[in-house]
Amino acid sequence: MTDQEGARPAPEATAAGLPPPPPAAVRLFGERLPLAVRYAEELATTGIEHGLVGPREAPRLWDRHLLNCLLLESAIPQGATVVDVGSGAGLPGIVLALARPDLSVHLVEPLLRRTTWLDRTVERLGLDNVVVHRGRAEQVGLTAPVVTARAVAALGTLAGWTLPLLETGGRLLALKGATAAEELADARPVLEQLGVTQARVLTLEADGVDPVNVVEVLRPDVVRTPTAAAAGRAGGSDGSGGGSGRRGRGGRRGRSSRGGSAPGR
Ligand SMILES: C[S@@+](CC[C@H](N)C(=O)[O-])C[C@H]1O[C@@H](n2cnc3c(N)ncnc32)[C@H](O)[C@@H]1O
């Protein structure tokens, strides 16, 4: 047998270098896989054209982005409302909404170019469990039991922005990279100033997917304002890495609304 006879056909590319979904995506998205494929195709085409995704990301969209974000869903209770801050191209918010139609997901993103793309993508995918809000986390005025974020800000800064968005007993779930424990240790003084007493690193895993580190921060009964000095130490840089079923009062599903509308309260 020649090499050529024994060679398997190359996996068919679906859009602009996007490979077919890997077995873990097929298994984990289940019946929602066709929608996840359409989202991946949007990322690989219009997402790259509009600058929401790096031009070389298409071949690794499944592993590095969709599956990485999908692992987070196991930490979110059934029927939860989720506020995803700094969504960018909808990561992790759209992935969660795709995999979990029981969730009500609010995407918070300040940049108009991005919310325009998010609006259009949510509409194209027919996701009626997503509302897009244009605004900054610290001004958007939403509340929910779960707030998610990936690659938005250093942990102390992120906690300062997002703890006020959490309902009593709510949790911030921040997707972080390999240095999650280090980042949590660095942020401890600021978290203490904010009143946080419970924060830990969760490692989420599934067969065929690289494990993901998530920093979970529980909302304290009273969220305090850190001193300016502590806030400065928290840093404003981009942190690397990476709920309850009610709809926003002011937001429309699949549409943008400026900050100020609240899902829950
Ligand atoms: C590096 S991107 C990450 C996007 C996406 N979460 C991901 O993982 O691909 C950071 C995003 O956070 C947004 N952002 C920055 N400051 C923010 C703030 N104060 N509130 C909400 N979003 C913010 C930016 O506009 C940008 O879209």
PDBQT file of the ligand as one rigid body, heavy atoms in Angstrom, charges set to zero:
ROOT
HETATM    1  C1  LIG A 301      -9.419  41.023  25.614  1.00  0.00    +0.000 C 
HETATM    2  S1  LIG A 301     -11.097  41.273  25.296  1.00  0.00    +0.000 S 
HETATM    3  C2  LIG A 301     -11.798  39.718  25.783  1.00  0.00    +0.000 C 
HETATM    4  C3  LIG A 301     -13.079  39.449  25.097  1.00  0.00    +0.000 C 
HETATM    5  C4  LIG A 301     -13.717  38.097  25.439  1.00  0.00    +0.000 C 
HETATM    6  N1  LIG A 301     -14.158  38.060  26.815  1.00  0.00    +0.000 N 
HETATM    7  C5  LIG A 301     -12.772  36.963  25.140  1.00  0.00    +0.000 C 
HETATM    8  O1  LIG A 301     -12.406  36.241  26.054  1.00  0.00    +0.000 OA
HETATM    9  O2  LIG A 301     -12.395  36.787  23.972  1.00  0.00    +0.000 OA
HETATM   10  C6  LIG A 301     -11.611  42.362  26.642  1.00  0.00    +0.000 C 
HETATM   11  C7  LIG A 301     -12.990  42.940  26.421  1.00  0.00    +0.000 C 
HETATM   12  O3  LIG A 301     -13.384  43.636  27.596  1.00  0.00    +0.000 OA
HETATM   13  C8  LIG A 301     -14.023  44.829  27.215  1.00  0.00    +0.000 C 
HETATM   14  N2  LIG A 301     -13.932  45.756  28.364  1.00  0.00    +0.000 N 
HETATM   15  C9  LIG A 301     -12.886  46.519  28.729  1.00  0.00    +0.000 A 
HETATM   16  N3  LIG A 301     -13.197  47.234  29.828  1.00  0.00    +0.000 NA
HETATM   17  C10 LIG A 301     -14.452  46.898  30.177  1.00  0.00    +0.000 A 
HETATM   18  C11 LIG A 301     -15.354  47.299  31.206  1.00  0.00    +0.000 A 
HETATM   19  N4  LIG A 301     -15.009  48.213  32.130  1.00  0.00    +0.000 N 
HETATM   20  N5  LIG A 301     -16.587  46.745  31.244  1.00  0.00    +0.000 NA
HETATM   21  C12 LIG A 301     -16.956  45.828  30.322  1.00  0.00    +0.000 A 
HETATM   22  N6  LIG A 301     -16.153  45.417  29.319  1.00  0.00    +0.000 NA
HETATM   23  C13 LIG A 301     -14.933  45.945  29.241  1.00  0.00    +0.000 A 
HETATM   24  C14 LIG A 301     -13.282  45.264  25.969  1.00  0.00    +0.000 C 
HETATM   25  O4  LIG A 301     -14.019  46.179  25.178  1.00  0.00    +0.000 OA
HETATM   26  C15 LIG A 301     -13.035  43.941  25.277  1.00  0.00    +0.000 C 
HETATM   27  O5  LIG A 301     -14.081  43.610  24.398  1.00  0.00    +0.000 OA
ENDROOT
TORSDOF 0
